[in-house]
């Protein structure tokens, strides 16, 4: 019974039709709309993506990026084609296949597992509002993507991209390297052109890291713009869905359909003020004469020339670069961790109470017990230390928790990002998103090295966009654009101007190891 979700996945993908004579590799949403309007259809495009998944996800490179195919996807595509024939298209997303991270609920007949066998029967038949927004825009919900189990909050020794349901996601650029997490499957799948774009979720780095390490654009929006209802939670302070795609315009198109007020998520009460078409101001001139704060953190030697080239491209796009130093922010990491543990207990208990009766784990404590009872399938690589720590927290009214949340907000916002922007008299900040993708290590767990730009915008709730800045040692690296709350349009505009000036994204080649240079075989 424990392997049923994987067997169902294999059956669903194996049953996909052979790839039609439609090329979808590296196609943008605009490309797909042009194809649907002239030479192709949503049904043909959907079949082509299903063909790629069948050929590459559990065979071929074996990316393991997909947990489930939506059995209703082709029907949705056919409905889109009917709207188009009737001249009733719903807009630029109509008929476009999109993948959804498997901690976000959809009303389709597939489970939302968060990668855990404890949720294998969590078929809720309800759309998260963020999915409802995409569906209302005509998007085809193609399936669910693999992820770091429980969004990587279970253990201090976890392996990014591994879940008991989906296995270990592999990076399309070098199959022995991490796809990062927790939106690992969304990152690998979109890099591999298994769909036009995908939804991920982020608490701290879970959209921007897999985007950077899979050569994608990813946006972690301002907290309060996108609903978190019916998303398996970690933290109501920091959780948010975010769009991932191969270019900035596609990310902006998804984001435009995701924003909206949700009475069940009070943080979004003012979101309607920010609902508009985020593609309308994208321009190659968006950085001309604009002051940009620049961080220069320690980084691997191979990344330095790539970052220098990115800064040169920013200048070419007209930006005025002002170096700033990073604030000390002593204690930020510890404060954030304690906040996340407290909110995990409260928020996950609340979510599990809403799941169908078929789900037998109704609380964090019951999930912990399930994992212990099923250690062979759930804990063969790492344990559940963070879950156990979270179970011992004292609730959302605890004075220490409230003090740590206030401290983390102060250090990340007024004394962090805001202070750096003020020093540079700038409205946005750039930095390397993360270091190089590390080896996936099932023995020792993640061994990440290099810089990380995710913590401060994640804790503060500010927007954070990553855009590809090329390859270092054959591996993708990303450039981060960070601004203050509700300046999502600003980071998208800046990222687009940089993207167009640099043209730095390189498609994956599905190599067994990174193409880091010659000499491994010696001269004899």
C-alpha positions as CSV (number, residue, x, y, z in Angstrom):
1,X,0.0,0.0,0.0
2,X,2.9,2.4,0.7
3,X,4.0,2.3,-3.0
4,X,0.6,2.8,-4.5
5,X,1.1,6.6,-5.3
6,X,4.3,5.7,-7.2
7,X,2.6,2.9,-9.1
8,X,-0.3,5.2,-10.0
9,X,2.2,7.8,-11.2
10,X,4.0,5.3,-13.4
11,X,0.7,4.1,-14.9
12,X,-0.5,7.7,-15.6
13,X,2.7,8.7,-17.3
14,X,3.2,5.5,-19.1
15,X,-0.3,5.8,-20.6
16,X,0.4,9.3,-22.1
17,X,0.1,9.4,-25.9
18,X,3.2,9.4,-28.0
19,X,4.5,12.9,-28.6
20,X,2.7,14.6,-31.4
21,X,4.6,16.5,-34.1
22,X,4.7,19.6,-32.0
23,X,7.9,21.0,-30.6
24,X,7.4,22.4,-27.1
25,X,11.0,22.4,-25.9
26,X,12.0,25.9,-24.7
27,X,8.7,27.4,-25.9
28,X,7.5,30.5,-24.1
29,X,3.8,31.2,-23.3
30,X,3.8,33.7,-26.1
31,X,5.2,31.1,-28.5
32,X,2.5,28.6,-27.4
33,X,-0.3,31.2,-27.9
34,X,1.0,31.9,-31.4
35,X,1.1,28.2,-32.1
36,X,-2.5,27.7,-30.9
37,X,-3.7,30.6,-32.9
38,X,-2.1,29.3,-36.2
39,X,-0.7,25.8,-36.5
40,X,-1.5,23.8,-33.4
41,X,-3.9,23.4,-30.5
42,X,-3.9,23.2,-26.7
43,X,-4.7,19.5,-27.0
44,X,-1.7,18.9,-29.3
45,X,0.6,20.9,-27.0
46,X,-0.6,19.1,-23.9
47,X,0.0,15.8,-25.6
48,X,3.5,16.9,-26.5
49,X,4.3,17.8,-22.9
50,X,2.9,14.5,-21.8
51,X,5.1,12.8,-24.3
52,X,8.2,14.5,-23.0
53,X,7.3,13.5,-19.4
54,X,6.8,9.9,-20.5
55,X,10.1,9.9,-22.3
56,X,12.2,11.6,-19.7
57,X,10.8,11.7,-16.1
58,X,10.9,8.0,-15.1
59,X,13.0,6.8,-18.1
60,X,15.8,8.5,-20.0
61,X,17.4,11.1,-17.7
62,X,14.9,10.0,-15.0
63,X,14.4,13.4,-13.5
64,X,11.6,12.2,-11.1
65,X,10.2,15.7,-11.2
66,X,6.5,14.7,-11.6
67,X,4.4,13.1,-8.8
68,X,1.1,12.8,-10.7
69,X,-0.5,13.6,-14.1
70,X,-3.9,15.1,-14.0
71,X,-6.3,12.7,-15.8
72,X,-8.5,15.7,-16.7
73,X,-5.7,17.6,-18.4
74,X,-6.6,16.7,-22.0
75,X,-10.3,17.5,-21.3
76,X,-9.2,20.9,-20.1
77,X,-7.1,21.4,-23.2
78,X,-10.0,20.4,-25.5
79,X,-12.2,22.9,-23.7
80,X,-9.7,25.6,-24.3
81,X,-9.6,24.8,-28.0
82,X,-13.4,25.0,-28.1
83,X,-13.3,28.5,-26.5
84,X,-10.7,29.6,-29.1
85,X,-12.8,28.3,-32.0
86,X,-15.7,30.3,-30.5
87,X,-13.6,33.4,-30.2
88,X,-14.0,33.3,-26.4
89,X,-10.4,32.9,-25.3
90,X,-9.9,33.8,-21.6
91,X,-6.5,35.5,-22.2
92,X,-2.8,34.7,-22.6
93,X,-2.9,31.7,-20.3
94,X,-5.8,30.0,-22.0
95,X,-4.8,26.5,-23.1
96,X,-1.3,26.7,-21.6
97,X,-0.2,23.6,-19.6
98,X,1.0,24.5,-16.1
99,X,2.4,22.2,-13.3
100,X,1.5,22.6,-9.6
101,X,3.8,21.8,-6.7
102,X,2.3,18.9,-4.8
103,X,1.7,20.8,-1.6
104,X,-0.9,23.0,-3.3
105,X,-4.4,21.6,-3.6
106,X,-6.3,21.3,-6.9
107,X,-9.9,20.1,-7.4
108,X,-8.6,17.6,-9.9
109,X,-8.8,13.9,-8.9
110,X,-5.2,13.7,-7.6
111,X,-3.9,13.7,-4.1
112,X,-2.0,16.6,-2.5
113,X,0.8,14.8,-0.6
114,X,3.5,17.3,0.2
115,X,5.7,14.3,-0.8
116,X,4.6,12.3,2.3
117,X,3.0,8.9,2.3
118,X,1.0,10.1,5.3
119,X,-1.0,12.2,2.8
120,X,-1.3,9.7,0.0
121,X,-5.1,9.8,0.3
122,X,-5.4,13.6,0.6
123,X,-7.7,14.0,-2.4
124,X,-9.6,17.1,-1.4
125,X,-11.4,18.1,-4.7
126,X,-10.9,21.8,-3.8
127,X,-8.7,24.3,-5.6
128,X,-6.3,26.5,-3.7
129,X,-7.3,30.1,-4.6
130,X,-4.0,30.5,-6.4
131,X,-4.9,27.5,-8.6
132,X,-8.4,28.8,-9.1
133,X,-7.0,32.0,-10.4
134,X,-4.9,30.1,-13.0
135,X,-7.9,27.9,-13.9
136,X,-10.1,31.0,-14.4
137,X,-7.5,32.3,-16.8
138,X,-7.8,29.1,-18.8
139,X,-4.6,27.4,-17.8
140,X,-4.5,23.6,-18.2
141,X,-3.5,22.0,-14.9
142,X,-1.2,19.3,-16.3
143,X,-0.2,17.6,-13.0
144,X,1.7,17.8,-9.7
145,X,5.4,18.2,-9.2
146,X,7.7,16.4,-6.7
147,X,9.3,18.4,-3.9
148,X,11.4,18.1,-0.8
149,X,9.1,16.3,1.5
150,X,7.0,18.5,3.8
151,X,8.7,21.5,2.0
152,X,12.0,20.6,3.6
153,X,11.0,21.3,7.2
154,X,11.2,17.8,8.6
155,X,14.9,17.3,9.4
156,X,18.2,19.1,9.9
157,X,19.9,16.5,7.7
158,X,17.5,16.4,4.8
159,X,18.2,15.8,1.1
160,X,16.7,18.6,-1.0
161,X,14.4,17.2,-3.7
162,X,13.7,13.9,-2.0
163,X,10.2,12.7,-1.0
164,X,8.9,9.3,-0.1
165,X,6.2,9.6,-2.7
166,X,8.3,10.9,-5.6
167,X,11.9,9.9,-4.9
168,X,14.9,12.1,-5.5
169,X,14.6,14.9,-8.2
170,X,17.6,15.2,-10.4
171,X,19.0,18.4,-11.9
172,X,18.7,18.5,-15.7
173,X,22.0,20.3,-16.0
174,X,24.0,17.6,-14.2
175,X,22.0,14.6,-13.0
176,X,24.2,14.0,-9.9
177,X,23.6,17.5,-8.6
178,X,20.8,18.9,-6.5
179,X,17.7,20.5,-8.0
180,X,17.5,22.4,-4.7
181,X,14.2,22.7,-2.9
182,X,11.7,22.6,-1.8
183,X,10.1,23.3,-5.2
184,X,12.6,20.9,-6.7
185,X,10.2,19.2,-9.1
186,X,8.9,22.4,-10.4
187,X,12.4,23.6,-11.1
188,X,13.6,20.5,-12.9
189,X,10.3,20.0,-14.8
190,X,10.3,23.5,-16.2
191,X,14.0,23.4,-17.1
192,X,13.2,20.2,-19.0
193,X,10.2,21.8,-20.8
194,X,7.6,19.5,-19.2
195,X,5.2,22.4,-19.1
196,X,5.3,26.1,-19.9
197,X,5.6,27.2,-16.3
198,X,4.9,25.9,-12.7
199,X,3.9,27.0,-9.3
200,X,6.3,26.5,-6.4
201,X,6.0,27.6,-2.8
202,X,8.6,29.4,-0.6
203,X,9.1,29.9,3.1
204,X,12.8,30.7,2.8
205,X,14.5,29.9,-0.6
206,X,12.1,27.3,-1.9
207,X,11.2,29.1,-5.1
208,X,14.3,31.1,-5.7
209,X,16.9,28.3,-5.0
210,X,15.4,25.7,-7.3
211,X,14.8,28.4,-9.9
212,X,18.5,29.6,-9.7
213,X,19.9,26.0,-9.8
214,X,17.7,24.9,-12.7
215,X,18.3,28.0,-14.9
216,X,14.9,29.5,-14.4
217,X,13.2,32.8,-13.4
218,X,11.4,32.5,-10.1
219,X,9.4,35.1,-8.1
220,X,8.9,34.9,-4.3
221,X,6.1,37.5,-4.1
222,X,5.4,40.0,-1.3
223,X,3.5,38.3,1.5
224,X,-0.1,39.3,1.3
225,X,-0.5,39.3,-2.5
226,X,-1.1,35.6,-3.0
227,X,-3.4,33.4,-0.9
228,X,-2.0,30.4,1.0
229,X,-5.4,28.8,1.6
230,X,-5.4,25.0,0.8
231,X,-1.6,25.0,0.7
232,X,0.1,22.5,3.1
233,X,1.8,25.1,5.4
234,X,4.9,25.7,7.3
235,X,4.6,29.3,8.4
236,X,1.8,31.9,8.0
237,X,4.5,34.6,8.4
238,X,6.6,33.5,5.5
239,X,4.8,31.0,3.2
240,X,3.7,32.0,-0.3
241,X,3.2,30.3,-3.7
242,X,5.3,31.8,-6.4
243,X,5.6,31.4,-10.2
244,X,8.5,29.7,-12.0
245,X,9.3,29.8,-15.7
246,X,12.0,30.1,-18.3
247,X,11.7,33.9,-18.7
248,X,10.5,36.9,-16.8
249,X,7.5,37.7,-19.0
250,X,6.0,34.2,-18.4
251,X,6.5,34.6,-14.6
252,X,4.8,38.0,-14.8
253,X,1.9,36.4,-16.7
254,X,1.4,33.7,-14.1
255,X,1.8,36.2,-11.2
256,X,-0.9,38.5,-12.7
257,X,-3.4,35.6,-12.5
258,X,-2.4,34.6,-8.9
259,X,-3.0,37.8,-7.0
260,X,-6.2,38.3,-5.2
261,X,-7.9,38.9,-1.8
262,X,-9.0,35.7,0.0
263,X,-11.3,36.0,3.1
264,X,-9.7,32.8,4.5
265,X,-6.3,34.4,4.4
266,X,-6.4,37.8,6.2
267,X,-2.9,38.7,5.0
268,X,-4.4,39.2,1.5
269,X,-7.1,41.7,2.5
270,X,-5.4,44.5,0.4
271,X,-4.3,42.4,-2.5
272,X,-6.9,43.8,-4.8
273,X,-5.0,47.1,-5.0
274,X,-2.1,45.3,-6.6
275,X,-4.0,43.2,-9.1
276,X,-3.1,44.2,-12.7
277,X,-1.2,42.9,-15.7
278,X,2.4,42.7,-14.5
279,X,3.7,42.4,-18.1
280,X,2.5,45.8,-19.2
281,X,5.5,47.8,-17.9
282,X,8.2,45.3,-18.8
283,X,10.7,47.2,-20.8
284,X,14.4,47.0,-21.8
285,X,14.7,50.6,-20.5
286,X,13.5,49.8,-17.0
287,X,17.0,50.1,-15.5
288,X,18.1,53.2,-17.4
289,X,19.4,55.8,-14.9
290,X,18.2,53.6,-12.0
291,X,20.3,53.3,-8.8
292,X,20.8,49.7,-7.8
293,X,22.4,48.5,-4.5
294,X,25.0,45.7,-5.1
295,X,26.0,43.1,-2.5
296,X,29.3,41.3,-3.1
297,X,29.2,38.3,-0.7
298,X,31.9,35.6,-0.6
299,X,31.3,33.1,-3.4
300,X,33.0,30.2,-5.1
301,X,35.8,31.4,-7.4
302,X,34.0,30.0,-10.5
303,X,31.0,32.3,-9.8
304,X,32.9,35.5,-9.6
305,X,33.4,36.1,-13.3
306,X,29.8,35.2,-13.9
307,X,28.6,37.7,-11.3
308,X,31.0,40.4,-12.7
309,X,29.5,39.8,-16.2
310,X,26.0,40.2,-14.7
311,X,26.9,43.5,-13.2
312,X,28.4,44.6,-16.5
313,X,25.1,43.7,-18.2
314,X,23.2,45.7,-15.6
315,X,25.4,48.7,-16.5
316,X,24.8,48.0,-20.1
317,X,21.1,48.2,-19.4
318,X,21.6,51.7,-17.9
319,X,21.8,50.8,-14.1
320,X,23.9,52.9,-11.7
321,X,25.5,50.4,-9.4
322,X,26.2,51.3,-5.8
323,X,28.1,48.8,-3.6
324,X,26.7,48.2,-0.1
325,X,27.8,46.1,2.8
326,X,25.5,43.4,4.3
327,X,24.2,44.3,7.8
328,X,25.3,41.9,10.6
329,X,21.8,40.9,11.5
330,X,23.1,38.9,14.5
331,X,20.6,36.3,15.6
332,X,18.3,36.5,12.6
333,X,18.7,32.9,11.6
334,X,18.0,31.5,15.1
335,X,15.0,33.8,15.5
336,X,13.6,32.8,12.2
337,X,14.0,29.1,12.9
338,X,12.2,29.4,16.3
339,X,9.4,31.3,14.6
340,X,9.1,28.6,11.9
341,X,9.0,25.8,14.4
342,X,6.2,27.4,16.4
343,X,4.1,28.3,13.4
344,X,4.6,24.8,11.9
345,X,3.0,23.2,14.8
346,X,0.0,25.6,14.8
347,X,-0.5,25.9,11.1
348,X,0.0,22.2,10.1
349,X,-2.4,21.1,12.9
350,X,-5.0,23.5,11.5
351,X,-4.5,22.4,7.9
352,X,-4.6,18.6,8.7
353,X,-7.9,19.1,10.5
354,X,-9.5,20.2,7.2
355,X,-8.3,17.2,5.2
356,X,-10.7,14.4,4.1
357,X,-11.6,11.6,6.5
358,X,-9.4,9.3,4.4
359,X,-6.4,11.1,5.8
360,X,-5.6,9.5,9.2
361,X,-2.9,11.8,10.3
362,X,-4.8,14.7,11.8
363,X,-2.0,16.5,13.6
364,X,1.7,17.0,13.6
365,X,2.0,14.5,16.5
366,X,0.2,11.9,14.4
367,X,2.5,12.6,11.4
368,X,5.5,12.1,13.7
369,X,4.0,8.8,14.9
370,X,3.2,7.7,11.3
371,X,6.8,8.4,10.2
372,X,8.1,6.4,13.2
373,X,5.8,3.5,12.3
374,X,6.8,3.6,8.6
375,X,10.5,4.5,9.1
376,X,11.6,2.1,6.3
377,X,9.9,4.2,3.7
378,X,9.8,7.6,5.3
379,X,13.1,7.8,7.2
380,X,15.6,5.7,5.3
381,X,17.8,8.8,4.6
382,X,17.1,11.2,7.4
383,X,14.9,11.7,10.5
384,X,12.3,14.2,11.7
385,X,14.2,16.3,14.3
386,X,12.5,19.5,13.3
387,X,9.1,18.0,13.5
388,X,9.9,16.8,17.0
389,X,11.2,20.2,18.0
390,X,8.1,21.9,16.6
391,X,5.8,19.5,18.5
392,X,7.3,20.9,21.8
393,X,6.6,24.6,21.0
394,X,4.2,26.6,23.1
395,X,1.8,28.1,20.6
396,X,1.2,31.4,18.9
397,X,0.4,33.3,22.1
398,X,3.8,32.5,23.6
399,X,5.7,35.7,24.6
400,X,9.1,34.3,23.4
401,X,7.7,33.5,20.0
402,X,6.1,36.9,19.6
403,X,9.4,38.6,20.6
404,X,11.4,36.5,18.2
405,X,9.0,37.3,15.4
406,X,9.3,41.0,16.1
407,X,13.1,40.7,16.2
408,X,13.3,38.8,12.9
409,X,11.1,41.4,11.2
410,X,13.3,44.3,12.5
411,X,16.6,42.6,11.5
412,X,15.4,41.6,8.0
413,X,13.4,44.7,7.1
414,X,14.2,48.1,8.7
415,X,17.7,47.1,9.8
416,X,18.3,44.8,6.8
417,X,17.0,45.4,3.3
418,X,15.5,48.8,4.0
419,X,18.8,50.0,5.5
420,X,20.9,48.8,2.5
421,X,18.5,50.5,0.1
422,X,18.7,53.7,2.1
423,X,22.5,53.6,2.2
424,X,22.6,53.3,-1.6
425,X,19.7,55.7,-2.2
426,X,18.3,52.8,-4.3
427,X,15.0,51.1,-4.8
428,X,16.3,47.6,-5.5
429,X,19.2,45.4,-4.5
430,X,21.1,42.7,-6.5
431,X,23.1,39.8,-5.2
432,X,23.9,36.2,-6.3
433,X,20.9,34.1,-5.5
434,X,22.7,31.0,-4.2
435,X,26.0,29.2,-4.8
436,X,26.6,26.3,-7.1
437,X,24.3,23.2,-7.1
438,X,25.9,20.7,-4.7
439,X,26.1,16.9,-5.1
440,X,22.9,15.1,-4.1
441,X,24.2,13.0,-1.1
442,X,22.0,10.3,0.3
443,X,24.6,9.5,3.0
444,X,25.4,12.9,4.5
445,X,22.5,15.0,3.3
446,X,22.7,18.5,1.8
447,X,26.1,20.2,1.8
448,X,25.4,23.6,0.4
449,X,28.1,26.1,-0.1
450,X,28.3,29.7,-1.3
451,X,26.1,32.7,-0.8
452,X,22.3,32.9,-0.2
453,X,20.1,35.9,-0.8
454,X,16.9,34.4,0.4
455,X,16.7,34.9,4.1
456,X,16.1,38.6,4.5
457,X,13.3,39.0,1.9
458,X,11.7,35.7,3.1
459,X,11.6,36.9,6.7
460,X,10.6,40.4,5.9
461,X,8.0,39.3,3.4
462,X,9.5,41.4,0.6
463,X,9.6,40.4,-3.1
464,X,12.5,38.4,-4.4
465,X,13.1,37.6,-8.1
466,X,15.9,35.4,-9.4
467,X,16.9,35.5,-13.1
468,X,19.5,33.2,-14.8
469,X,23.0,34.8,-15.1
470,X,24.6,31.8,-16.9
471,X,26.7,28.8,-16.0
472,X,29.7,28.4,-13.7
473,X,31.5,25.1,-14.1
474,X,28.6,24.0,-16.3
475,X,26.0,24.7,-13.5
476,X,23.3,27.3,-13.5
477,X,23.5,30.3,-11.1
478,X,21.0,33.1,-10.6
479,X,21.0,36.8,-10.0
480,X,18.6,38.1,-7.3
481,X,16.5,41.3,-7.5
482,X,15.1,42.4,-4.1
483,X,13.0,45.3,-3.1
484,X,10.7,46.5,-0.3
485,X,7.1,45.3,0.3
486,X,4.7,45.4,-2.7
487,X,7.4,46.4,-5.1
488,X,7.0,43.2,-7.1
489,X,6.5,45.2,-10.3
490,X,9.9,46.9,-9.7
491,X,11.8,43.6,-9.4
492,X,10.0,42.2,-12.4
493,X,10.8,45.3,-14.5
494,X,14.5,45.2,-13.4
495,X,14.8,41.5,-14.0
496,X,13.3,41.8,-17.5
497,X,15.7,44.6,-18.5
498,X,18.6,42.5,-17.2
499,X,17.4,39.4,-18.9
500,X,17.1,41.1,-22.2
501,X,20.5,42.7,-21.9
502,X,22.3,39.5,-20.8
503,X,20.5,36.7,-22.6
504,X,22.2,34.5,-20.1
505,X,19.9,31.4,-19.8
506,X,21.4,28.2,-21.2
507,X,19.1,25.2,-21.8
508,X,20.0,21.9,-20.0
509,X,21.9,19.0,-21.6
510,X,21.0,16.2,-19.1
511,X,24.7,15.4,-18.5
512,X,25.6,12.7,-15.9
513,X,28.0,15.2,-14.2
514,X,28.7,18.9,-14.6
515,X,30.6,20.0,-17.7
516,X,33.2,21.7,-15.6
517,X,36.2,21.4,-18.0
518,X,38.6,18.9,-19.5
519,X,41.2,16.7,-17.7
520,X,39.3,14.2,-15.6
521,X,40.7,11.3,-17.8
522,X,44.3,12.5,-17.7
523,X,46.7,12.4,-20.7
524,X,47.4,8.7,-20.9
